[in-house]
Amino acid sequence: ENVQGRQTVRYSYSIQAKHVRYEIPEDLPIPAQYPESFQRYLLEEPGIQVNDPLIEQALREIIPEYNPTIMSALTRIHRYLQDEFTNKDFSGYTDALTALKLGEASCNGKGRLFVALARKLNLPARLVGGLILNPGSKRTTHQWVEVYVNGHWVPFDTINDYFAEIPANFVTIYYGDLTMFKHTTNVNFQYFYKILKRMIPQVEAQQTISQSGFNIVNIYSIFERVGISQNLLKILLMIPLGALIVVIFRNVIGLETFGTFLPALIAAASRETGLMWGLIGFVLIILVSSFVRRILDWVHLLHSPKMAIMLTTVVIVMLLMTVVSVQFGLFDLAHITLFPIAILAITAERFAIIEVEQGWKKAFKITLSTLVVISAAYAVMDSLFLQSMILAFPELLFLIVALNLWLGKWVGMRVSEFIRFRKLIFSGAQ
């Protein structure tokens, strides 16, 4: 995209990762020779000073014995970098020798020192760069080390204390002592990663489920034909579950919220922003819009033009929040534009009315209750287990309808009423 001279490039991909762990035999010796293709992983290179006397001296202190096993050597190197070094973020380049002298380093400094020590022991080693996949937006990458052991490249991460294993949320992007991006000097270059969890059914599960006429495979194929993503389908299927949570909080627990479906819709939209930024954005929009509503009361407008102005105000606030969030690198908050605009305008209207008629304490109480219900709905709708169940068996929506029918006949005491009248209840029981 080219907007006002700014070039924007987007690249997306999906991965299916798993936790990997290696068992290194205790008595496995360090080989004397390796194939020609592995020789480059034993040599010195810029930033990895294998032949420096300080590296050799440090190695003798870490491993004093003459002929250690691979397991013993790697364990001592890992523990040395894990226990004796401080994890510290550096904005610049940290080579192995600098990390050794400082006794502190970031992932790349520790990684280069690990590689230098391993290569000095005649163990082929290399740096690996990639991402730690945690939901949300981020600008930082990560580096760890792989050592060639018994026919496998075995991972080590002294920053997060992973020995001969790598968790499922580590994704490898490149090998070697590289940087993720190189760009021209004096060019305003910005980048970030947007990480989302996605359910991908196994082939066996798809074959089993496809035997039924009403299933996610058939539904998704229909949506796919018109270009609608699986993520949108997942949101559509999870909204009724979020609405059920709202019903439970309103009818069973007794919390008062702004609107019946607002918390579920905000929770669904917050899956793009994250819960924290979703709640912050919701509160800011309501406060600013309700302030505008109070100003409009002085003008004495008719209801329809007033609501049109409120709607426009919500849009303006969303756009301003998006612009500001991008400028400050808060890329999760930039997705605030996915919030339901019309419902937010109505909510701001109701907030202002309650504040005038019943006071700011009542308005604040309902707002707080709404935030609690949004958080609960978000937690349920963001559950991978529930997402997989709804995606695999969309007929569960009928169960949600049945639960709503049952709750619609609820005549019992609400939890809030029980708490409010507990003294009277217990005194009457006596």
Buried (B, 14 or more C-beta within 10 A) or exposed (E): EEEEEEEEEEEEEEEEEEEBEBEBEEEEEBBEEBEEEEEEBBEBBEBBBBEBEEBEEBBEEBBEEEEBBBBBBBBBBBBBBBEEBEBBEBEEEBBBBBBBEBEBBBBBBBBBBBBBBBBBBEBBBBBBBBBBBEBBBBEEBBBBBBBBBEEEBBBBBBBBEBBBBBBEBBBBEBEEBEEBEEEEEEEEEEEBBBBEEEBEBEEEBBEBBEEEEEBBBBBBEEBEEEEEEBEEBBBBBBBBBBBBBBBBBBBBBBBBBBBEBBBBBBBBBBBBBBBEBBBBBBBBBBBBBBBBBEEBEEEEEEEEEBBEBBBBBBBEBBEEBBEEBBEEBBBBBBBBBBBBBEBBBBBBBBBBBBBBEEEEEEBEBBBEBBBBBBBBBBBBBBBEEBBBBBBBBBEBEEEBEEBBEEBEEEEEEBEBEEEEEEEEEEEEEE
